[in-house]
Amino acid sequence: MLVTFIYDPRLGIKVPSLEKPWDEIDAHTQSEILAKWEKVRGDIPDRIKELERQINHLQGQLYRENDFNRSCELNSEIAELASIINDLWIWYRTGDEVTVT
């Protein structure tokens, strides 16, 4: 197959890795790839909700934290989770613009 879906441990989903440019893939194969991507893409909102719960938990800890160094660590963890959410939204929107040629 011209695409491999590789698990990204940071994102918590499988992301596509194409062996050649999208425009060089035949329409039938593009349709198969999009069908597989839609299944993965459908899991993204649940993954985002899970990360948002983690952020809310960390924010609760941050609110009660008195130690400056620990506060910095919590802020860093929250920022990383927010970055992952941002990347997931980018991947989620990727499916909206891809069409079979």
Secondary structure, DSSP 8 states (H G I E B T S, - for coil): --EEEEEETTTTEEEEEESS-GGGS-HHHHHHHHHHHHHHHTTHHHHHHHHHHHHHHHHHHHHH---HHHHHHHHHHHHHHHHHHHHHHHHHHHHHH----
